[in-house]
Amino acid sequence: MKSTIVILLLACTTASYGKDKKTNKQDDSSQDSITVVAHLPSTGGPVTRFISTQHYSRSYVYAEHESGTLTLIDVTNAGKPLLLADMANQAGLVAATGTAALVSDAPAGETKPVAPQTLRIMNLSDPLHPTVAQEFKGVTATSNARPGLILLANADGIWILQQHFALDPEVEKSYAYKVIYGESMYH
């Protein structure tokens, strides 16, 4: 039986911020959202697990494939991930620290694969009429690579999603007041 995970988005209203004048896209800074920022085709078969790590100011993700292949991805710029290495026959990934990985010699088939699941990005800005913004079928691995960054893997490859939190108009108003007058408006 496939399990279903629903990613809930909670919405709130805020003031417009940084609107792009070149496009007619509606400014969505007043809505919380999760969006796909990148997609990498998977070359080593189904991904069974992700391990996230850092090295200095770089963010890395190790993707472990059912076949024993280990893929290293630089996700420092989530919108432009860099596939750094595909290492075949690495068996099981035990741990990763920055650019170092500890792998076991146990065959990859000895680990029980996770049953594929369906994940949905839900938009609940109108709680009485929730909508499915995007659906991912056959997901075999997920990870919160770093705060605000989510990775999913399915037969189509590795999906990199980014969380965007709505701007709070009260915080913006207080900050603007402090910048202009040098003091908090709530003293």
N, C-alpha and C positions, 0 to 999 in steps of 0.2 A: 504494500500500500504506500503510495506516495504521500509524504507529508507536505503540507503547504505552510509556508511562512509568509506572513503579510507584513510588509514594511509600512508602518503608519507614518503619515506626515501630518503634523499638527500645524494649523495655519493661524496667523495673526496678522493684523494690519499695521503698517508702518508708512512713513513718508517716503517719497521717491528719492532715490539716491543714485547718482552717476549714470543717468540715462544716456544710451548711445544715440546720438543725433543722426547717424548715417543710415539707420535701419528703422523700419516701422514696427519692430517688435515691441510688444507690450512690456513695460518695466515690471518685473516680477519680484523686486526686492521686498515687497510686502508679504510674500509667501515663503514659507519653509518649503524646501524641495530636495529631492534626490534626483540627480541627472547623470546620464552616461557621459563621461568626458573622454573615454578612449576605449578601443577594442583591439585586442591582439589575437590573431588566429592561433590556435593551439596546434603545435606540431608533434608533441610527444604522446598523444592519446589523452584520455580523460584525466583531468587534474583531480587528485584526491585530497590535497591539503595545501595550505599556504602557511608560510612562516614569514613574518615581517620583522625587519631589523633596520638599524641605522649604522652608518659609518661617517663620522664627522657630521656634515650637514646634508648628507645624502640619505634618502630613504630607499630601501631595497625590499623586494619580496622574492622569496624562493617558492616556486610552484613545483610540488612533487606530483609526478604523473604515475598512473597505475602501471605503466610499462617499466618504471624504474628510472626514467629520464628526469633530470632535475633542471629546471629553467630558472635563471637569475634575471630579474627585471628591476631596472632603476625606475622608481615611481616618484622621484623628487618633484618633477613637473608632471602631475597626474594627467594632464591633457596631451602630453607627448612622452609616453613611457618608452624607455629604451630596453630592448631585449639584449642583454649582455652576453648570455651564454646558455646553450643547451648541452647538457652533459649526459650522454647516454650511459645506461647500466650503472647508475649510482646507488641502486637499491633504495633503502629507507633513509629518509632525512630525520635525524634525531634532534638536532639543534642548529641554530644559525646565530652568528654574532657578526654583524657588519658584513665584511667580505670573506668571512670564514664559515665553513659549514662542517658539521659532524654528521657523517653518513654511516649507516650500518651495512654489513654484508648480507643481511637477510633479504631474500628475494622479495620484490615488491608485492607479489601475489599473496604473501603470508598475512598481509594486513587486510582486514575485512573492508571492502569498499562501502561507502555510504550510499544508501538508496537515493537515486535521483529525486529531486524535489522541484516544485514550481515556486518561484518567488515573484511577487508582484510589488511594484511601486504604487502605493495607493495615495490618492489625493483626497484629503478629508477637509479641505478648506470650506466646503459646504457639508457639514456632518450628516445632514438628512439625505444627501445625494452623493455619496462617495463614488469616485471613479477610479478605474485602473489606468494609470499613466503609462505603464510598461510592464510586460510580463516576460519572465525568463523561464523556459521549460528545461527540464533535465539537468538542473544544477547539481553538480557533484562536490563542490567545495565553495566555502565562503570564508571571508576574513575581514576584519576591520584593520586594514593595514596601518593606519595611523588615525588620529582623531579627524573625522570628517571624510575619510576615504574608505570605501568598501570595495572588495574584490569578489567577483563571482566567476565560476568556471562552468561551462557546459560544452556540448558538442560543437558549438559555434566558436569557442575560444575563451579567452579571458576578458571579462568586462570590468572596467574601472568606473566606479560610480562616485560622485562627490555629493556630500550633504551641504546644503546652503541654508543657513539660518536667517530668518527674516530680521531686518533691522528694527530695533526697538525705538519708537519715536521719542519716548521719554528720556532715554539715555542720550540720544542725539541732541535733543533740546538742552539737556543739562550740560553736555559737553560743549555745545556751541556757546552757551551762556558763559561757561568757565573760560573759554578761549577769548571771548570778547571782553568780559569784565574781570577776569582773573579770580573769580570766586564762585563757589557753588550757589545755585539759586535755592537750594534746600538747606539753609543753615539755620 
